[in-house]
Amino acid sequence: MIRLTFLFFPLVVFCQVPKDTSARQTGLDTMIYYGADTTDGTMSNSIVILKNNAWVRYRNLTIKAAKITLDQPHRKMLAESVPDSIDSTGQILRWKGIPEFRESDQVFNGRSMEYNFDTKRGKVILGETKMQDGVYYGQTIRKIGDSTMYIRGGRFTTCDVKETPHFFFRTKELKITVRDLIVAKPIVLYIHEVPLFALPFGVFPNRSGRSSGITPPVYVELPTGERQVRNFGYYYAPNDYWDALLQGDYLDKSGYGIHGGGNYAKRYSYNGNFNFSYTNTHALNYSDIHDTRQESGAFQMNHNQTLTERSNLNASINYSSSKSFYQRTSLNPQQVLNRQQNSNINYTSSYDWGGVSASASQSKNFDNGASSLTFPNVTFSKNTTPLFTKPERDRDKPDTWYQGIRYSYNSTLLGQQDRPNDTTRTEAGYGMQHAVGVSTSFKVLKYLNVSPGVSL
C-alpha cells in the first residue's frame, strides 16, 4: 500500500510521494508533489529537505537535484548539487546531482537554484540553458515571470562542444525574452579563449520562423590548420513579402568572404530568390615564396512571374567566376561536388489560335571546360484548325467530307554555339524548321473510322 502524507498550509499543499511512484493531479492549482530517497523535515518549522534523487513537481514545473529544500513559510525552494569527489587540499573536483529546472519547453541546469512559488521568480548559480540551437551560460541566471530571463557574466555559443567550445560570445549582461528577442551588451567574440572583436551591443532573434536579427557564426577548423569563422551577419525580414541576408567569413590564413541573398514573393504575380558570394583569398606558394591573391565570386537567381493569365516568365541564372570557386570556399557538399553550371530563361504565351515560346540556355562543364549556348530558341505553334471554315448557318449540320480536313503549323528558330574545351574555338550554327500537317477523319461503311494525314 502506498502511503501519502499531506501537509496542509494556507494556499499551498505539499504532497509526498514515494520514489518512482506517480500521483494524479487532484485539481488544486497550488498542489506540489515531491519525492526522494530520504526526506527530512518537521511540522513545526514547515521545512522539508529531500535528499538523493530528489524531485519536485508544481504545475508545469519540474525540478530534479541531489538535494532540494522546501521552505513553506517563505514559499521558496532551493535545489543544490553535492560534492562527488574532493582532492587532497579539500577542493571539490566534481559535483553530482546537478539541479535540472524544466518548465514547459525551457530547461536550465546549474550548481544551485532558488525558486519562489508566489512571484514565479528563480535564480540559477553557474547555470546554463538551451534555446534555438544555442547554449547560454551564466554566473547567475534570474528568471522573472514566465518569459523573461536575465543572465550576468554570461556567454553564448552554437558550438556542440559543451565543456570547452571552440568559439563563443561573452557578455556582461544578457536579457532573454522567450520566443522573442535576446539583447546582450557588450559582446566579445572569443575563439579558443582569444578575443577576436567586440560590439557595444547585439540583438538576436529567439523565436521560430522569420525574424530579423544577428546570425550566430559557425567555427570551423580545417585539416590544414586554418581556423575559420563563418556565417556571422544579419538577417532582415521586414514583412511577409521579402527578406535579405548578409554574412561574412573570416579565414585566418586565407582572407575573407562575403555572401548573402534574399527571397521575394507577391501572391499570384511573382516569386523568386537570389544568392551571391565574393571571396578575397590567397594561397602561399612556399617554393616561390610569394603570395598569390585571387578574387572570385558567384551568383545564383531563380525568378518566376505570371505576366498575364496566359503568359509566364521563368529564369534560373547560375554564374561562377572560377571553376574551383565552390571547392575552395563552400562547406556544402552538393556545391563542392557539382561540376556543371546551367542557366536558362523561358517565356511562354498562349492564345486562342496557338502559342509562342522563347528561351535561352547556357551550360558549362567545369572539368573539361566544354560550354554550350542555345540562343535564340523561338517556337511558334498554330492549333489544329479546319481548312474550310463551316458557315454560321450550317453550324448545327454534320460536317461534310471536306469540312473535316484540318491543318496545323509549327515553326522553330534555333541558334547553337558549342565549345568543346577551353582551348578550342567556338562552333556556331543557326537554322529554322517548319512543320505543316494536314489530316482528316471520316467513316467507311458506318463502322470503320479512317483518319489519313500528311506532314511536311
NORVENFEN-V76715 format. One record per pair of residues at least 6 apart in sequence whose C-alpha atoms are under 8 Angstrom apart, sorted by sequence separation. I is the first residue (numbers start at 1). J is the second residue. D is the distance in whole Angstrom. If there is no record, write none. Layout:
i-><I/I>
j-><J/J>
d-><D/D>
This chain:
i-><7/8/17/41/42/56/57/70/71/86/87/101/102/115/116/129/130/143/144/159/176/189/190/205/221/222/237/250/265/284/285/306/307/330/349/350/364/365/419/420/443/444/6/7/41/55/56/70/85/86/100/101/115/128/129/142/143/159/175/176/188/189/190/205/220/221/236/237/249/250/264/265/284/285/305/306/348/349/364/419/442/443/6/7/40/41/55/56/69/70/84/85/86/100/101/114/115/128/129/141/142/157/159/174/175/188/189/204/205/219/220/235/236/248/249/263/264/283/284/304/305/327/348/349/363/364/418/419/441/442/6/39/40/55/68/69/83/84/85/100/113/114/128/141/142/159/174/175/188/189/204/205/219/220/235/236/248/249/263/264/282/283/304/305/326/327/348/362/363/390/417/418/441/442/5/6/23/39/40/54/55/68/69/83/84/85/99/100/113/114/127/128/141/157/158/174/188/203/204/219/220/235/248/263/282/283/303/304/326/327/347/348/362/363/417/418/441/4/5/39/53/54/68/83/84/98/99/113/126/127/140/141/157/173/174/187/188/203/204/218/219/234/235/247/248/262/263/282/303/304/346/347/362/417/440/441/4/5/38/39/53/54/67/68/83/84/98/99/112/113/126/127/139/140/156/157/172/173/186/187/202/217/218/233/234/246/247/261/262/281/282/302/303/346/347/361/362/416/417/439/440/4/37/38/52/53/54/55/66/67/82/83/98/99/111/112/125/126/127/128/138/139/140/155/156/171/172/173/186/187/217/218/233/234/246/247/261/262/280/281/302/303/346/360/361/390/415/416/439/440/3/4/36/37/38/52/53/54/65/66/67/81/82/98/99/110/111/112/125/126/127/137/138/139/140/155/156/171/172/185/186/187/217/218/233/246/261/280/281/301/302/345/346/360/361/388/389/415/416/439/3/35/36/37/51/52/64/65/66/67/81/82/109/110/111/112/125/126/138/139/155/171/172/185/186/187/216/217/232/233/245/246/260/261/279/280/301/302/344/345/360/388/415/438/439/2/15/17/19/36/37/51/63/65/66/81/82/110/111/124/125/138/154/155/171/185/186/215/216/217/231/232/244/245/259/260/279/280/300/301/323/344/345/359/360/387/414/415/437/438/13/14/15/16/17/18/19/36/37/50/51/80/81/110/123/124/137/138/153/154/170/171/184/185/215/216/230/231/232/244/245/259/260/278/279/300/301/344/359/360/386/388/413/414/437/438/12/13/14/15/16/17/18/19/36/49/50/80/81/109/110/123/124/136/137/153/154/169/170/183/184/214/215/230/231/244/259/278/279/299/300/343/344/358/359/386/387/388/413/414/437/11/12/13/14/15/16/18/35/36/49/50/80/108/109/122/123/136/137/152/153/154/169/170/183/184/214/215/230/243/244/258/259/278/299/300/342/343/358/359/386/387/413/436/437/12/14/34/35/49/79/108/109/122/123/136/152/153/154/169/170/183/214/215/229/230/242/243/257/258/277/278/298/299/342/343/358/386/387/412/413/435/436/34/35/48/49/108/121/122/135/136/152/168/169/182/183/213/214/228/229/242/243/257/258/276/277/298/299/342/357/358/385/386/411/412/435/34/47/48/107/108/121/122/134/135/151/152/167/168/181/182/212/213/228/229/242/257/276/277/298/319/341/342/356/357/384/385/411/412/33/34/47/48/106/107/120/121/134/135/150/151/167/168/181/182/212/213/228/241/242/256/257/276/297/298/318/340/341/356/357/384/385/411/32/33/47/106/120/121/134/150/151/167/181/182/211/212/227/228/241/255/256/257/275/276/296/297/318/340/341/356/384/410/411/32/33/46/47/106/120/133/134/150/166/167/180/181/211/212/226/227/241/255/256/274/275/296/297/317/318/340/341/355/356/383/384/409/410/32/46/119/120/149/150/166/167/180/181/211/212/226/227/255/274/275/296/317/339/340/354/355/382/383/409/410/31/32/46/148/149/165/179/180/210/226/254/255/274/298/316/317/339/354/355/381/382/409/30/31/45/148/149/178/179/254/273/274/297/315/316/317/339/354/381/382/408/409/30/148/177/178/179/254/272/273/296/315/316/353/354/381/407/408/29/66/67/81/147/148/176/272/273/315/353/380/381/407/408/66/80/81/147/272/314/315/379/380/407/65/66/80/271/272/313/314/379/380/406/407/64/65/66/79/80/270/271/313/314/379/405/406/65/78/79/270/271/313/378/379/405/406/64/65/78/79/270/312/313/377/378/405/7/63/64/78/269/270/311/312/377/378/404/405/63/64/77/78/269/311/312/376/377/404/63/76/77/268/269/311/376/377/404/62/63/76/77/310/311/375/376/61/62/76/77/310/374/375/376/61/62/75/76/310/374/375/401/61/75/324/374/60/61/75/323/373/374/53/60/323/372/373/52/372/373/372/371/372/370/371/370/371/279/370/371/369/370/167/369/370/166/368/369/368/158/157/158/159/12/158/159/132/131/132/132>
j-><13/14/23/47/48/62/63/76/77/92/93/107/108/121/122/135/136/149/150/165/182/195/196/211/227/228/243/256/271/290/291/312/313/336/355/356/370/371/425/426/449/450/13/14/48/62/63/77/92/93/107/108/122/135/136/149/150/166/182/183/195/196/197/212/227/228/243/244/256/257/271/272/291/292/312/313/355/356/371/426/449/450/14/15/48/49/63/64/77/78/92/93/94/108/109/122/123/136/137/149/150/165/167/182/183/196/197/212/213/227/228/243/244/256/257/271/272/291/292/312/313/335/356/357/371/372/426/427/449/450/15/48/49/64/77/78/92/93/94/109/122/123/137/150/151/168/183/184/197/198/213/214/228/229/244/245/257/258/272/273/291/292/313/314/335/336/357/371/372/399/426/427/450/451/15/16/33/49/50/64/65/78/79/93/94/95/109/110/123/124/137/138/151/167/168/184/198/213/214/229/230/245/258/273/292/293/313/314/336/337/357/358/372/373/427/428/451/15/16/50/64/65/79/94/95/109/110/124/137/138/151/152/168/184/185/198/199/214/215/229/230/245/246/258/259/273/274/293/314/315/357/358/373/428/451/452/16/17/50/51/65/66/79/80/95/96/110/111/124/125/138/139/151/152/168/169/184/185/198/199/214/229/230/245/246/258/259/273/274/293/294/314/315/358/359/373/374/428/429/451/452/17/50/51/65/66/67/68/79/80/95/96/111/112/124/125/138/139/140/141/151/152/153/168/169/184/185/186/199/200/230/231/246/247/259/260/274/275/293/294/315/316/359/373/374/403/428/429/452/453/17/18/50/51/52/66/67/68/79/80/81/95/96/112/113/124/125/126/139/140/141/151/152/153/154/169/170/185/186/199/200/201/231/232/247/260/275/294/295/315/316/359/360/374/375/402/403/429/430/453/18/50/51/52/66/67/79/80/81/82/96/97/124/125/126/127/140/141/153/154/170/186/187/200/201/202/231/232/247/248/260/261/275/276/294/295/316/317/359/360/375/403/430/453/454/18/31/33/35/52/53/67/79/81/82/97/98/126/127/140/141/154/170/171/187/201/202/231/232/233/247/248/260/261/275/276/295/296/316/317/339/360/361/375/376/403/430/431/453/454/30/31/32/33/34/35/36/53/54/67/68/97/98/127/140/141/154/155/170/171/187/188/201/202/232/233/247/248/249/261/262/276/277/295/296/317/318/361/376/377/403/405/430/431/454/455/30/31/32/33/34/35/36/37/54/67/68/98/99/127/128/141/142/154/155/171/172/187/188/201/202/232/233/248/249/262/277/296/297/317/318/361/362/376/377/404/405/406/431/432/455/30/31/32/33/34/35/37/54/55/68/69/99/127/128/141/142/155/156/171/172/173/188/189/202/203/233/234/249/262/263/277/278/297/318/319/361/362/377/378/405/406/432/455/456/32/34/54/55/69/99/128/129/142/143/156/172/173/174/189/190/203/234/235/249/250/262/263/277/278/297/298/318/319/362/363/378/406/407/432/433/455/456/55/56/69/70/129/142/143/156/157/173/189/190/203/204/234/235/249/250/263/264/278/279/297/298/319/320/363/378/379/406/407/432/433/456/56/69/70/129/130/143/144/156/157/173/174/189/190/203/204/234/235/250/251/264/279/298/299/320/341/363/364/378/379/406/407/433/434/56/57/70/71/129/130/143/144/157/158/173/174/190/191/204/205/235/236/251/264/265/279/280/299/320/321/341/363/364/379/380/407/408/434/56/57/71/130/144/145/158/174/175/191/205/206/235/236/251/252/265/279/280/281/299/300/320/321/342/364/365/380/408/434/435/57/58/71/72/131/145/158/159/175/191/192/205/206/236/237/251/252/266/280/281/299/300/321/322/342/343/365/366/380/381/408/409/434/435/58/72/145/146/175/176/192/193/206/207/237/238/252/253/281/300/301/322/343/365/366/380/381/408/409/435/436/58/59/73/175/176/192/206/207/237/253/281/282/301/325/343/344/366/381/382/408/409/436/58/59/73/176/177/206/207/282/301/302/325/343/344/345/367/382/409/410/436/437/59/177/206/207/208/283/301/302/325/344/345/382/383/410/436/437/59/96/97/111/177/178/206/302/303/345/383/410/411/437/438/97/111/112/178/303/345/346/410/411/438/97/98/112/303/304/345/346/411/412/438/439/97/98/99/112/113/303/304/346/347/412/438/439/99/112/113/304/305/347/412/413/439/440/99/100/113/114/305/347/348/412/413/440/43/99/100/114/305/306/347/348/413/414/440/441/100/101/114/115/306/348/349/413/414/441/101/114/115/306/307/349/414/415/442/101/102/115/116/349/350/414/415/101/102/116/117/350/414/415/416/102/103/116/117/351/415/416/442/103/117/366/416/103/104/118/366/416/417/97/104/367/416/417/97/417/418/418/418/419/418/419/419/420/329/420/421/420/421/219/421/422/219/421/422/422/216/216/217/218/72/218/219/206/206/207/208>
d-><6/7/7/5/7/6/7/6/6/4/7/6/6/6/6/6/6/4/8/6/5/6/6/6/5/8/4/5/4/6/6/5/7/7/6/6/6/6/6/8/4/7/7/6/4/7/5/5/6/5/7/5/4/7/5/6/7/7/6/7/6/6/8/6/6/6/6/7/6/7/6/6/5/7/6/6/8/5/4/5/6/6/6/7/6/6/5/7/6/7/8/5/7/6/6/5/7/5/7/7/5/7/7/7/5/7/6/8/5/7/5/8/5/7/5/8/6/6/6/8/5/8/6/6/6/7/6/6/7/5/5/7/5/4/7/5/6/8/5/5/7/5/4/6/6/8/6/6/6/6/5/7/6/6/6/6/6/6/6/6/7/6/6/6/6/5/4/7/5/8/7/5/6/7/6/7/8/6/6/6/6/6/6/8/5/7/6/7/6/7/6/6/5/7/8/4/4/6/5/5/8/5/5/4/5/7/8/5/5/8/5/7/6/7/6/6/4/7/6/5/7/5/4/6/5/7/6/4/7/6/6/7/5/6/7/6/6/6/7/6/6/6/7/6/6/6/7/4/6/7/7/5/4/4/6/7/6/8/6/6/6/6/6/6/5/5/6/7/6/6/6/7/7/6/6/6/8/6/7/5/7/6/5/8/6/7/5/7/6/6/6/8/5/6/6/6/6/6/6/7/6/6/8/5/8/6/6/7/8/5/6/6/6/6/7/5/8/4/7/8/6/6/7/6/5/6/6/7/6/6/5/6/6/6/6/6/5/7/7/6/6/7/4/8/5/7/8/5/6/6/8/8/6/6/7/5/8/6/6/6/6/6/6/8/7/6/6/8/6/6/6/8/6/5/8/5/7/6/7/8/5/6/5/8/4/4/4/6/7/8/5/5/7/6/7/7/7/6/6/4/8/7/6/5/6/6/8/6/5/7/6/7/8/6/6/8/5/8/5/6/4/5/8/6/5/7/7/4/5/6/5/7/6/6/8/5/6/6/7/5/5/5/4/5/6/8/7/7/6/6/6/5/8/6/6/5/8/5/7/5/7/4/6/6/5/4/7/7/6/8/5/5/7/5/7/6/6/7/8/5/8/6/6/7/6/7/6/6/7/5/6/6/6/6/6/6/6/5/7/6/7/8/5/4/7/5/5/6/8/6/6/7/6/7/6/7/8/6/7/6/6/5/7/7/6/5/7/4/7/6/7/7/8/5/6/6/5/5/5/5/5/5/7/6/4/7/5/7/6/5/6/6/6/7/5/6/6/6/5/7/5/7/5/6/6/4/4/6/6/8/5/6/6/8/5/7/6/8/6/6/4/7/6/6/6/6/6/8/6/6/6/6/6/7/5/8/4/6/6/8/5/7/5/7/6/7/6/6/4/5/7/6/6/4/6/6/7/5/6/7/6/5/4/6/6/7/7/7/6/4/6/6/6/6/6/5/6/7/7/5/7/5/4/7/6/6/7/5/7/5/5/7/8/5/6/6/4/4/6/6/7/7/5/6/7/6/6/5/7/5/6/7/5/6/6/6/7/6/6/7/5/5/7/6/6/7/5/5/7/4/6/6/5/6/7/5/6/4/7/5/6/8/5/7/7/6/6/6/7/5/7/5/7/5/6/7/4/4/6/7/4/7/5/7/7/5/6/6/6/7/6/6/6/7/8/7/8/5/6/6/7/5/5/7/6/6/5/7/5/6/6/6/6/4/6/6/6/7/5/6/7/5/6/4/7/5/5/8/7/6/5/6/6/4/5/6/8/4/6/6/5/8/6/8/6/6/8/6/6/6/7/5/5/6/6/6/7/7/6/8/5/6/8/5/6/6/6/5/7/5/7/6/6/6/6/8/5/6/8/7/5/5/8/6/6/6/8/7/5/5/6/7/7/6/6/5/8/5/7/6/7/6/8/4/5/6/6/5/6/6/8/5/6/7/6/7/7/8/7/7/5/7/5/5/7/6/5/7/4/8/5/6/5/5/7/8/5/5/7/8/8/6/7/7/4/5/6/6/7/8/5/8/7/4/6/6/6/7/8/5/7/7/7/6/7/5/7/6/6/6/5/4/7/5/7/7/8/6/6/6/8/5/7/4/6/6/6/5/7/4/6/6/5/4/6/6/7/5/4/5/7/4/6/6/8/5/6/6/6/6/8/6/7/6/7/7/5/6/7/4/7/5/4/7/5/6/7/5/6/7/6/6/5/6/6/6/4/6/7/7/5/4/8/7/5/5/6/6/7/5/6/7/5/7/6/7/6/7/5/5/7/7/5/6/5/7/5/7/7/4/5/6/8/6/6/6/7/5/6/7/5/7/5/5/8/5/7/5/8/6/6/6/6/7/6/6/7/4/6/8/5/6/7/7/5/6/6/7/6/8/7/5/8/6/6/5/6/6/8/5/6/7/8/5/7/7/4/6/4/7/7/6/5/8/7/8/8/7/8/7/7/7/7/7/8>
